[in-house]
Amino acid sequence: LKFSQYTGANAMAGRWMPGTLTNQITTKYLEPRLLIVTDPRTDSQALKEASYANIPVLALCDTDSPLENVDIAIPANNKGKES
């Protein structure tokens, strides 16, 4: 959340609402230029919607993270308690 504060980006913490990037009727509809995810495994719905809308995805990936629909993978330890 601090990253979005300093850069002026919109942060979406918590549960991902399906249709946020694809359903224009919903009130939470967004058209971002870039999607940054912290774990491709838990954010799979957001990755799927970003691929439908042709939005580039930057992801912090662990060694066992799936890389489907990820455009830029940054290797990181996102599973540890201290990470």
C-alpha positions in Angstrom: 0.0 0.0 0.0 2.9 2.3 0.5 4.0 1.8 -3.1 0.7 3.0 -4.3 0.8 6.0 -2.0 4.2 7.1 -3.3 3.4 6.4 -7.0 -0.2 7.5 -7.2 -1.4 4.0 -8.2 -4.6 2.3 -7.2 -4.1 -0.5 -4.7 -6.6 -3.4 -4.4 -5.9 -5.2 -1.2 -8.1 -8.1 -0.1 -10.4 -10.3 -2.1 -10.4 -9.9 -5.9 -13.9 -9.3 -7.2 -14.4 -11.4 -10.5 -15.2 -9.1 -13.4 -13.2 -6.2 -12.1 -11.2 -5.9 -15.4 -13.7 -7.4 -17.8 -17.3 -6.5 -16.7 -18.0 -2.9 -17.6 -21.4 -2.9 -15.8 -20.0 -3.3 -12.3 -19.1 -0.4 -10.1 -15.6 -1.7 -9.4 -14.7 -1.9 -13.1 -11.1 -0.7 -13.8 -8.9 -0.2 -16.9 -5.3 -0.3 -15.6 -2.3 0.1 -17.8 -0.3 -2.4 -15.7 -1.2 -5.1 -13.1 1.3 -5.9 -10.4 0.6 -9.1 -8.4 2.5 -10.5 -5.4 1.7 -14.2 -6.0 0.5 -15.6 -9.3 -1.0 -18.7 -7.7 -3.3 -16.8 -5.4 -4.1 -14.0 -7.9 -5.0 -16.4 -10.8 -8.4 -14.8 -11.4 -6.8 -11.4 -11.8 -4.2 -12.8 -14.2 -6.9 -14.5 -16.3 -8.9 -11.3 -16.6 -5.8 -9.3 -17.4 -5.0 -11.7 -20.3 -8.5 -11.2 -21.6 -8.1 -7.4 -21.5 -4.5 -7.4 -22.9 -3.1 -5.8 -19.7 0.6 -6.4 -19.0 1.3 -8.3 -15.8 4.3 -7.9 -13.5 4.5 -10.6 -10.9 6.7 -11.3 -7.8 7.3 -15.1 -8.3 8.6 -17.9 -6.2 10.3 -20.9 -7.7 7.1 -22.9 -8.0 4.9 -20.0 -9.2 2.9 -20.7 -12.5 4.1 -18.2 -15.2 1.0 -18.5 -17.5 -0.3 -15.0 -18.3 2.7 -13.3 -16.6 4.7 -10.9 -18.8 7.4 -9.9 -16.4 8.5 -12.2 -13.6 10.6 -10.9 -10.7 12.2 -13.7 -8.7 11.3 -13.2 -5.0 10.7 -15.3 -1.9 7.0 -14.5 -1.4 6.2 -17.6 0.8 8.4 -17.2 3.9 7.2 -15.6 7.1 10.0 -13.0 6.9 9.5 -12.2 3.2 
